[in-house]
Amino acid sequence: MMPLNCHRRRSAAERTALLHHLLLTRHLAERNVTVPGGLTCRLGEEAVNVAVSVALGPLDEVVTTPFHPPTGLFAILVSRPAGRSSPEPTRHVSISIERTSAGDETAREAVNSLDVEDLLSAVQQALGAVRTGDCARAVLVRLDESADPIDVLVTRMRIDHQLDDNALRAIDDDARQLARAA
């Protein structure tokens, strides 16, 4: 399991790219279009989808994305060693979304579904460990429906003076146009 609150401070450019990806994923989901990476995504789960999609490397692949109920498996990511044509099933990262309450033991080990930066860091750490020889890792995501993951990132960017209303509007307009074209 990856620790909670593992995000690092990201640059304005990195956060802008994450925000654009979140908005594009949201607009594609609203239109019932497959989101980047072909992952199952429901409204409010954009941060999980984006973190997984952004963390994948050229030798990584999603081998299963079953539709999940409000709790359960989101994806299995397999890292394929260089020079191998097929993935090793034992070298994988499982991403699970679960409903947990604040008092649950697993809640302390889970990453909040609202925080795309923490999610991305957790998935990158897990994939990095698998790429360097660990057999399997798990990332537990605590489903949090108390807010919108896009609003969480927008608020953080505004606090850090990385985003204003005009920039947000432009990023959202571009994401909407790309979703319409899909």
N, C-alpha and C positions, 0 to 999 in steps of 0.2 A: 504494500500500500504506500502511496505517496503522501507526504505530510501536508497538512492544511497550511494555507498561506505561504506557498513556496514561490510566489511570483517575484520577479525582479522588476525594477523600474525600467520601463521601455522608453525608447525615444519617441518623439512625436511622429516620425515617419513610420515606425513599427506599429504604433497604436492606430495611426490613420489607416494603415493597411488592414489591421484587424477589424477596425470599425467598418471599413468598406466591405470586407468579407462577411461580417455579421449582417450588414444591411442587405447585401446581395442574397445571402442565404435566406433571410426573412422574406424578401420579395419573391424569391423562387418558391418557397414553401407556401406562401399565400396563393400562388398561381398553380399549386400542385405540380410543379416541375421538379425533376430530380435535382438535388443540390450537388455542388461540387464534391467529387469523391464517391458519389452514388450512395451516400449514407442516408439512413432513415432519419428524418428530422421533422419534428413537430414544432409548432410555434412555441417559443420559450426555451427550446433546446439548441438554439443557434450557437451558443458559446461552446457546447460540447462538440458539435459538428465542426465548427471552425478550428477549434484546438486540435482535433484529430486530423483534419485535412491539412492544416499548416505544418503539423509536426511530421507528417509522412515524408520519408526520403525516397530517392529514386529506386532503392532496393526493398522498400517496404510496400506491403499491400494489405488491403482489407479483405479478409477471406470469408467473413460472414457478417451480415448486418440484419439479423432477423428482426421483424417487427417486435417491439417489446411493449409489454403493458407498462403502467406507470412506474413499475420497478423491474429491473432486470437488465439483461445483456444489451448493450448498445453496439459494440463492435469487437471483433478480434483483429488485432493488427499483427502481421507476421513480418519479421525482418529476415530477408534472404541474404545469406553471406555472399560476398562478391565472388563471381565465377560460378555460382550455383544457379541452375535454371528453375528449380522449384524450392519453395520455402520449406524449412524444417518446422513441422507442426509443434515441436516442443519449445521453439524460440518464438514466443509471442507475448503480446500485451493484451490483456482483456480490459475492456472499458465497461463498467457496470454503472447504471443509474439506479439509485435506490432512494426510497423515502425513508429518512431517518429523522428522529426527533433530536433536539439538542442534547438530551440526556443519554442518548444511546452511546455505547462504547465505540461503535464504528463511526459515529458522527465526527469524532475527533480526528480520525484518520482520513476522512473523506474531503474531497475538494468541492467547494460550493459551485453549483451549476450556473450561478450568475456571474462568475468571475472568469472571463475568457483568458486573462493573463495567468492566473493560477492554474487553470486547466491546461493551457499550452505548456507551461513549465513542467507540470506533472507528467504529461504525455511525453514530452521531449526527454525528461529524465528516465522514464520507464523504457522508452525505445532505445535511448543511449545505452542503458544497462544491458538490454537484450542484444544490441548490436555488438557489444564488447564481450559477450560470452554468457551472460545470465540466461537461464533457460526460460523463465516466464516471470512476468510481472503483472500486477493488477493495479488499475486506477479506479478507485471507488468514487463516484460522483454523488454528492448529496443533492437530491432534487429540491430546489428552492423556488417556489412559485410566488414569493412575496414581492418580487419586483421583476423588471425586464432587464435581461443581460445587456442589451444595447444601452439602456439608460445608465446602467452601472458604469460602463466604459466611458460614455459621454460625460458623465459627472466627474469622473476621475480626470479626464482630459481637460475639462474646463477648470477644475481646481488647479491643475498644473500649467495652466495657460497654454495649452496645446490645441485648443479648439474654440472657435466662436460660431455664432449662428450662421453666418454666411458660408463658412467652410463646411459645417454640418449639412446645410441645405445642398451644397454642391456635391458632396460625397453621396448623399441620399439620392439626388437626381441621377447621378451616374449609375448607381446600383439599380435604380428603377428601370432605367433605359436598357441596361444589360439583361435584366430579368424579362423585360418585354420582348427582347430580341431572341430569347432562348426558346 
